[in-house]
Amino acid sequence: MPKKKILIFGGSGFLGNALYKELNSYYNTFATFSTDNTTFEKNQKFYQFDFEQDPVTILLENIQPDIIISAVRGNFTSQIHFHNELISWVYKNECKIIFLSSANVFDRFTNYPSYEYDKTLSESVYGHFKIKIENALMRLPLHKHIVVRLPMIYGHGSERVQEIKTLYHLKSPIEVFPNVVTNATTVSRFTQQIHYLINRNKKGVFHLGSKDLTHHSDLIKGICDILNLKSPIFKKVFDSNDDRYLAVLPKDNTLPKYLHYTIDDVVTESIKI
C-alpha cells in the first residue's frame, strides 16, 4: 500500500519544520518554504512557495496530497484567501486538511477552560481571524478536516523559551500574567499528537495541550528555574481583578494515555534532553 502523501504549508517555520521531521520517515511528506529562506532549496521535497502571491492550485495538482497541514504565518487577510482556496480544492478532491488553530478563539470567555464543541468567541484580532478560517473549514464534510486548537507552545528551541532567555540576558523584564490560568504544550508533544491523528485517520476538533492547568506566572517561573536563570526580573501584568482562563482541554475527542502530559513535562522540556 503506497504511503500517504502529506503536504505541509509553512514547512520552513518552527512548527511546520518540526512536523516535517516527525512525519517524513513514515509518510511521503512534502513541505513549502518561504521565498526569503534558501536553507531548503536543495531538499527536493521542499517547494518554494509564497501563499500571498503564488497560486496554490498548481502545487496541489502536482503533488496530489492525501493530507494538507496548514502551518503558515503571515498577513491575516491573505491567509483567509489562501485557506479558502485550499478548502475549495479539498472539497473537490480526495484529501483532508489539518488546520492549526489557537486557544485564542475562546479569549472572550474568562471564567472556565474551553472544550472542543464550546461556542467560539474572541475579542482579539488574532482570535477573530482563526475563527473565520475554522468556520470555513467546518463547512467541509467532517471526514475532510481536523481543527487543532493549541495553547501556548514552549519546549526547547521554541520562540517563547528563546524570548525568555533573550530578555534575561538583556536584563530586561519578563512579562508574566499572574491572573491568567492556562495550559501549555511543547513542540515534541504537539508533533507526536498530530502523528497520532494522521495515523488513526481522525476527524473533527481536537484540543492539544497539557492535561492540567497553571497560572501563567508559575509556568514562566518554572521555566526560568529549570533554565537556571538566577534572579530574573518579572513584570507582573494584571489584565483582570480575578483569575481568567485561557486554556483548551479535551472532553469529546480525547487521546490515549500515552500521549497525555503535564505542565511539569512542559517545563522540563524547555531544556535540551
N, C-alpha and C positions, 0 to 999 in steps of 0.2 A: 504494500500500500504506500503510495507516494506521501512524502512529508507534507504537512500543511504549509502553505505559503503565507508568511506574515510580513506585512509592510508597516514599518514604524515611521510615522511622520514626526520629525523632530529628533532624529536619531543621533544628532551631534550634541544635543543638550544633555544635561546631567541625568535626568530620569530616562530619557529615550535611549541614551547610550548604555545605561545600566540594564535596561530591558533587553537591548540587543545582545549584550554579553550573557545574560541569563538564558535567552531563548535560542541563540544561534546554533548551539550544539544539538538541539532537539528538533528544530523545525527549519524549514527553508526560509531563512529570515533575511529581509531586506530593510533598508532604512534610508532616510534622506538626511542630507547635511546642508547647512545654510551656506549661502554664497560667499560669506566672509570667513568661512572656516575651511582651509585647504588640507587639514590633517587627514581627511578621509578620502582624498582624491584617488589614492592607489588601491583602495578597497573596492573591488568590483561589485560588492553587494550594497554599496552606498551610492546614492544618486544625488547630485547637486540639485536642489530644488528650493525655490522661493515662493512660499504659498501666497504672498501678497502680489506676485506678478505672473508666475508661471501657471499655465492651465494644467489642472491636475488630471484630467481625463486621459491624456496621452500616457502618463506614467502608470495609471491604473490599468489601462488596456494592455500595456506592455508587460506588466508583472502578473496581472490577474490574481491578486491576493485572495486568500480564503478569509483572512482576518486583517483588518486595519486597526492599528493602535494610534490614536492621536495624542501626541505629547508636544505639540507645537506651542510656542510662546510668541507674543508679538501684539500688534495692533488689534484691539478687540473687534472693531468693525470688520476688518479684513478676515479675522478668524471666523466670524459668523458667516460671512460669504463663503469662505473656504469649506466650512463644515456643511453648509447647505449643498455644496457641490458633491462632497463625499456622500452625504445622505442620499442624494439623487442616484448616485452610482450604485450604492449598496442596495437600494430598493430594487434596482433592475437586474442585479447580478447575485450569484450565489456567494454571498460574502457577509461577514459580521463586522461591526465596528465597536471598538472599546474606547470610550472617552474618559479621560482623566479629569474629573471634576473636583470640587472642593467643599470643605465644611462651611465655607462662606455662603453657600446657597441658603443656609439657615441663620445667617448672622443677625436677623431681626428678632429671632427668638432667643431669650436670655435665661429663662427660668428652669431649663431642663436640657439634657442631651437630646440629640435628634436621631431618629431611626429611619430605615430605608424609605418607607412609604408615608412619612410625615409630609405635610404640605411645605413646599419651599417658599421662603420669603426672606428677602435681603434688603438691607439699607445701604449697601456698598455698591459702587460701580462694578467691582470685580464679581461680586455675588450675582448681580443682575445679569452680567454677561454670561456667566456659567449657566444660570437658569435658562436663558434664552436658547442656548445650544442643547441643554438637557431636554427641554420641551420639544424641540425639533426632532431629536433622536427618538423620543418616546412615541412619535407618530409612526415610526417603523414597526413592522411586526416584532413581537417580543423576542423571537429567536435570532433576530438580526442585530441586537445591540446589547451592550453592557455599559452601564454608567457606574464608574468607580469614584466614590467620594472619599477624599483624603483629608486627614487632619494635617497639622504642621509636620514637615519632614525633617528629621535630623539624621544622625548617623555620621560615621567617618566620611569626610570629603564633601558633606552637604553644604549648601550655601549658608544655612543658619549657623552651623558649627564654625565654618570659616569666618563668618562675621563676628562671632563671639571672640574668637582668637585675635582677629584684627583689632577690634575695639580694645581688648585687654592690652595688647602690646602698644597701642597708641595712648594708653592710659585714659581712654575715653569711657564715658558711662555706657553700660549695657542696659537697655530698656527691659524692664520686667513689668508684668501686669498682675499684681497680687490678687485682684478680684476675678480674674478670668480662670475658669475651670475648663480644662481641655484634656484631650488625649493626644497621642502623637504616633509617628511611625518612623522607620528608618528605610533607607534605600534598599538594603538587602532583604528586609522583611517584605517590603512592597513588591519587589520583583518575584519573590517566591510565591506570593499570593496570586499575582497575575498569572504566573506559570500554571498554578493550580486551576484557575478559572478557565484557561485555554484548554488544558489537558482534559478537564471534565466537561467541556462544552457547556459551560454555564451561561445563563442569560438573566437579564434584569438589572436591578440596582444592588450594589454592594458597598458597604461601609468598611473600609480597611483601616485599622488603627489598633492601638493597644486596647486591651480589654478593660483596663482600669483608667481612672481619671486622676488628675492632679492640678494644683494651681500652677499657672504659667511660671510664676516666680520660683516655686520649688523645683520645677523642671530645669530651669536655666541655672539655678544654684547647684543642682546635682551635676549638671554637665560641666560647670566650672570646676567643681571638686574633682571629678574624675580626670579632667584635663590638667589637674594640678596647677590651676591658676590661683596664685596666692593673693588674697585680699582684693578681688575685683571690685570695681566701682559700679554700683547698681543705681539706675534711675527708676524709681517706682512711679508708674503711671496708673492713676486711679480714674478709669473712664466710667465708673458707676459707684454708687454707695454700697451696693450689695454684690454678692457673687453673681457672675453671669456665665453661662455655659456657651462654649464654642467647641462642641465635641460631637463626633458621629460614632454611634455604636450600632452593631448589627442586632436584629431581632428576628426577621423573617429569613434572611439569606445568610446563614452562619457558615463558617469554615470549620474544617476538622480541627481537633485539639492541637495537633502537632504544628499548626500554623498560628496558634494563639501566642501572644507575648504581652509583656507588661511594660509599664513606664520605666521600671528598673532596667529592663532589657534595652530600651531606647537609650537610656543614659549610658549604660555600659558600652553600647556600640558606637558611641561618639569618639572612641579611641580605636586605633587600628589594631585588629586582633591578629 
